[in-house]
Amino acid sequence: MNIINPATEEIITTIQEDNETSLSLKMERLKKSAKQWAAVPVQTRAEILEKFVSLLKENIEELAAILTSEMGKPLQQSRNEINGAGAKATWLAQHATQYLSEEIMSVSDQMTEKIVHEPLGIICNISAWNYPYNVGVNIFVPALLAGNAVMYKPSEYATLTGIQIGKYLVEAGVPEDVFQVAIGEGEVGRALLDMPFNGYYFTGSYQTGQKIYQQVAKKMVPCVLELGGKDPVYVADDVVDVAGAAAGIADGAFYNNGQSCCSVERIYVQSAIYDVFVEAFVAEVNSWKMGSPTEDGVYITVLSRGAQLEVLENQVADAVAKGAQVLVGGKRVNQKGHYFEPTVLVNVTHEMAVMREESFGPIIGIMRVEHDAEAVALMNDTDYGLTAGVYSASQQRAETMLAQIDAGSGYWNCCDRVSAALPWSGRGHSGFGSTLSEVGLRAFTKPKAYHLRK
């Protein structure tokens, strides 16, 4: 398998993919080691994962350079991702003992009742390319903390990063037979679905997630899907700092070139401040530097996958044909590498693909609305349900609206944010199940009830 640099379209290296034989050998190693790892005390496992975080920090320049070379995000954003992933992993490790230890529910003269959180066994983690560290630690860190063995398949667009993750987990003290890395493209992922795992955890597109769910359903094991989004933000007329809101939302829409499941993908602005907001938003986008991901100060750079360029072109063409206006960008850059101009569209409607289908790129539509009820109706007019945000001076106004929106996360005066302390979950085509928080730690366990009569 060739590893391609999306900025130069050159081959970085060639690596051997797994096949059925090598995957079976890795599975056997996991089977032999799973029970021994489950017997390691939770606190010891937590200390090992904290050591892993320390190794990420110590080697951040090497790891960031590898991530940027194969995935294409700006070098500083690669550093930011590794640091952010480390912070989440640290929170999970520091709270593992609290949420994974046995719980005494009641004690009487005759009976003690308790819950024990047992590991699932061997889990399969099919991961994503857009945030391989941030997305990865949501799964393999709590899985390991809970005492599971892990088969980790990085995306083919983040393979070298996946290998480094495995390297530093082992160096931190995770037994090599407890964490195995499966290397390859779609065929390898499909082969994993036929293997006898005790749980499947996938991050990626709705289409692929649906296929995985359908295939593994007959196994009657947990299947958690973290899928895409078409995340909306509403800007109400009482916002105090319109320019500040515009800058924050622009960052939420275009950070990592918009290649995030929780990127802002549609914006609704109340009519009274619409023109001021659009002007400030466009000024913010025009202030960014575009270029090679290794250049200092670059904010917009290459897309990881060249095929996405056509998706974005089609969305722009569809919108313009239906009456939209392009204020910024609108086309791919005519040079080597997967570059697409940051694009801002106005006069958009829900008849256009850009307001209904996931873009996963540096493109956004801004739509004028008259009142809160119209905004809520439009924000709910989607098959997805990952995040939704409201910008307003009033917390009560924002929470009233967010309570009516069917999404896993609600934001007031912020967007595109993930916290290790809060569950990360989707609705509809954005998937189901949760990672992060105590919910995410326990997602990798099976509870056992003990009724102990004296």
N, C-alpha and C positions, 0 to 999 in steps of 0.2 A: 504494500500500500504506500503510495506516495504522499508525503506530507507537504502541502503547498503553502507558500507564503502569499496571503491574499493581496498584499500591497505590491508585490513584484510579479506574482504568478509563477515564481520559480520554485523548483523542488528543494525543500530544506533537507530532507533525507528520505530514505525508503525503509520501511519497517515491515517485519514479518507479521502477517495477520494470524490470528488463531484459527484453528479448524476444529472439527468435531472431536478429534483425538486429543488435541491439546486442551480443549475445554473440559473434556471428561477427566483428564488428569488433574486439572485445577480443581474440579468439583470434588474429586476424591480427597485431595489435600484438605479442602474445607471440611469435608465430612469427618475426617480423622481428628481435626483440631477443635471442632465446634464445642464439644462438651468440656474440654479443658479450659477454653476461654470463658465459657459460661461460669465455671467454678472460681474464676479469679474475682476477688472482692470488687465491688463497684468502685470503691475509693481508689483502688490500685489502677483500675481501668481509667478512671478520671485523671489520675496523675500522668498516665502515659499519653492521653490525648492533650493534656496541657503541655507536655514536652513536645508534642507534634507542633503545636502552635508556636512554641519558642523556635523550633527549627525553621518554620516558615519565615519568621521574622529575621532570623539570622541569615537566611539565604534569599531574601526578598528580591535583590537585584537580579540574580540568576533566574529565579522563577518568573519574575515579571518580564524579563527579556524573552524567555521561552514562550510565555503566554501571548505576548504581543506578536512574536514572529509567526505563530501558527493561527492565531485567531484575529489579529489585526486591530485590537483596540489600542488607543493611545497608551504609551508607556506609563504615564502617571496614573491613568485609570486602572492599569494592571496592578500597580502598587496599591492603589486604593482598594481594589477587590480583595487582594490577599490580606490586607490589614482588616478589612471588614469581615472576611470569613474567619480570621483568627479571633476576632471579638465575639462572634457568634459561637464558635467552638468553645471558647473559654466559658461563656455563660452556661452552655449545656454541660460542660464538664463540672463546673462548680455547683450545679444544681442536680447532678445525676443522683447523688446519694439521697437527697431529699425526696425525689420523685420516683426512684426505682427500688428503694428499700421496702421491706414488708411493712404493712400497715395494720396495727391493732385497731379493730373497729368497735369492739365492745368486750367488756370483761364482767362476768358475774360469778356468783359462787359455783354455778354449775357449768358454765360454758364460756369459752373464749372464741371470738370470731376474728379472723384476720385475712388479709389479702396479700398474696405473694405475686410479684410481677416476674414471670418467667420469660426468658428470651424466646423468640419465635424459632430460632435455629440458624438456618442459612438463608440470607436474603440476597436478592438480585437487585442491584442498583444500576439502571440504565440512565445515564446522566446526559446533560445538555452542554452545548458548546459556548453559549453566550456568556455565562458566568460559571465556568467549571469549578472554581473554588467556592464561590458563594452558594451555588446550587448543590454542589457536592457535599459540603459540610452539613447541609440540612438533612442529609440522608445518612451518609456513612458514619458521621460522628455519633449521633444518637444510637444508630444501630450497634456500633461497637461498644458504646457505653452500656447499652442494655444487655450485652453479653452475646451478641450474634456474630457469626462469621459472615463475611461479605464478599460477593463477587461484584466487582465494580467495573462497569463498561463505560469508559469515557466516550464522548462523541468522537467520530473520526476527525472532526475539525479541532479537537483539543486533546489529541492522543499523547503528545509529548508531555503535556501538563498532567494528564492522568498517570503517566508512568512516574513522574516526579512525586505526585501525591502518594503513590504506593511506596516509593523509595523512602520518603521521610516518615511515613507511618511505621514502617518496619524499623527504621533507625531510632524512632522514639520508643519502641518497645512492643509494638503490636507484632505478635508472631507472624512470620511470613505466610504460614499456612492458614492464617485467620483472615487475611486480606489478599485476594487475588485480583489482578487486573486483566480483563478480557479485551483484547485488541482487535479492532476491525470495523468494518462498515455494517450495513444493514443485515447482511447474511449472518454475521456473528450475533447480532441482537436477536434475530429470529431463532437461531439455534438455542439461545439461552431460554427462550420461552418454552422449549420442549423439555427442559431439564427440571429435576424435582426440587425446586426451591420452596422455602416455607413462607415466602412473601416477595412481592414485586413492587418496586418503587421507581416510577418513571417520571422524568421531566422532559417535556418537549411539546410537540404540536398536538392539537385535538385529534387530527386524523390518525396519527400514529398511536396515540393513547387509546383511542377507541378500538383499534385493532388488537393492541396488547390486552386490553380488558376482556374482549371477546374470546381471545385465545386461552387466557389463563383462568377464566371464570370456572371452567369445569374442574379445576384443581381444588376449589373451595379454600383458597388461602388469601390472606390480605393482599389487596392491590390498590396502592395509593397513586393517584395521578395528579401531577402538578402540570397543568397545561397552559394554553395561551390566554390572552386577554384582549379586550378592546376597551381599555380603561378610560372612563370619562372623568372630566373635571368641569365643575360649574363655578363661574365667577359671578357673584352677586353684586348688586349695585351699591352695597354699603361698604365695599372693600376700601380701607383707608389708603393704602399704598398700591395703586393700580400698577405702576411700573414695577414695583417689587414683586407683586403677584405674577406679572407677566414674565419676569426673569426667572422666577422659581419654577413656573410651569413649563417654560421653554426648556429648562434644564431637565425637568422630569420627562419631557417628550423626546429629547435628542441625546441625552447622555448615553454613552455606549452605542452611538449611532441609532438610537431607538430600538436596539436589539435586546429588548427585555420584555418578559411577559407582563410586567407591571408598569411599563412605560405609559405615559399619558398618550392616548391614541385619538382622542376626540375632545374638543373644548367647546363649551357652551358659555356664552357671555351675555349677561343681561343688557338689554338694548341701551340703557342710559349711559353705560360706560364702554360700549362695544368699540367705538372708533378709537378712543384713547387707549384701550387695551391692545387692539390690533397694532396700532402705531408703535407702542412700547415693545410688543412681542417681536415685531419685525426688526426693530432697532437692535434688540438683544441677539437675534439670530445672525444679523449682518455683522455683529461685532466679533464673531467667532473666527478662529483661524482654521483653515482646512488644509490638510496635507498628509505627508507620510506619518504613520503612527509613532515613528521614532524621533520626529522633530519636536523640539521644545515648544510648549504652548499650544500644541495642536488640540483642538476639541472635536472636530468632525474629520473622520478619516474613512478607511475602507470598510466595506461590508465583508463579513466573513465568508459568505456564500455568494458566488457570482450569479447564481440562478435568481436571487432575490432582486437583482436589478430589473429584470423583466416584470416582476410583480409590481414594483413601484412605478415603472413606466406605464403599465396598464392602468393602475389606479389613477395616475395623473390624467391620462388620456380619457378615461371614463368620466372623471369629474369635470374636465373642461368641456367635453361633449355635452354634458348635462347642465352647463351653465356656471361652473365654478371659475374663479379667477386665481391665477398663480401670482402671488405677490413676491415670492422668493424662490429661486431654484427651479425645480421641475424636470430635471433631466440628469442622465448619467454624465460623468466627466470623460471626455475623449482622451484618455491616456491609459497606460498600463496599470492594472489594479482595479479592484471592484469599487470604484468611487461613484457616489450619487450625491448631487447637491442637496443641502438641507432645503426642504421644500415646505412652504406655507401656502395653504389654499383657503380662500374665503368664498362666500356665496355658496356654501356647501349645503347639501340636504341628505336625508337618509335614503334617497334613491341612488346614492353614489357608493361605490365599493369602498372608498377611502373612509367612510363613516360607518361601515358595517363589517368589513373583513379585516382581519389582523394584518397590519402593514409590516411590522418588524423591520423598520428602517427609518431614516431621517425625513419623515413626512408627517404633516399634521393638517387637519381641517378645523377651522374655527367658525362656529355657527352662532348667529344672533338668536336670542330668545327673549320673551317678554316678561316672564314671571317664573317663580319657583316651581309651580305645578307643571309647566311646560318642560322645564329642565328635567324634573324627575321622570316624566313620561319618556323623554328622549334618552335619558341615561339608562333606563330600563329596557329600551327598545334594542335588545341585543341577545344573542345566544350565549354570550360570555358573562361571567360574574366573578372577576378576580378582585379588583379594587375600584373605588370611586372616591372622588374628592370634592369638597365644597370649600370655596374661599369666601369668607364673609366676616364682618366684624362681630357677628353674634354666634356664639357657640350653640345656643339653643336653636337658632335657625338652622345651622349646619346639621346638628344632630337630628332634628326633626326630619330633614330631608334624607339624611343617610339611613335613617331607620326604615325608610320606604324603598330603599334601593337594594336589590338582591345581589349582594357582593360579599366576598369573604372578608374584605378589609375596608374600613372607612377612614378617610383622612379629612381633617379640618385644618385649613391653611397650610397644608403640606401635601406631598404626593411622592410616588415612586420610592417608598420607604419600607424597609423590612426590619423588624426587631426580633431578636432571639427570645425575648420574654413573651411575645404574643404569637398565637397560632397563625400559621400561613396556610390558607385553604381557599379553594375555589368553589364556584357554583356553576351548574350547567356545563357548557363546553370548556370551562376553565378547570374542570376536574373535580375530584372529591378526595376526602381524607385530609389529614393535617400533618404538617411538620412544624418544628420549632415549639417553644414553650414546654410546659409539662405535658401537654397533649401530644406533642411531637415525640418527646422522649418515650412516652408510654405506647406510642403507635408501633413500636418495635418489640412489644411484649404481649404475652397472653396472660391475663389474670387468672389466678387459681384461688378459689375460696376455701378456707379452712374452718371447719366447725369442730372445735376441740372440747369435748365433754370431759370434765374432771372425774 
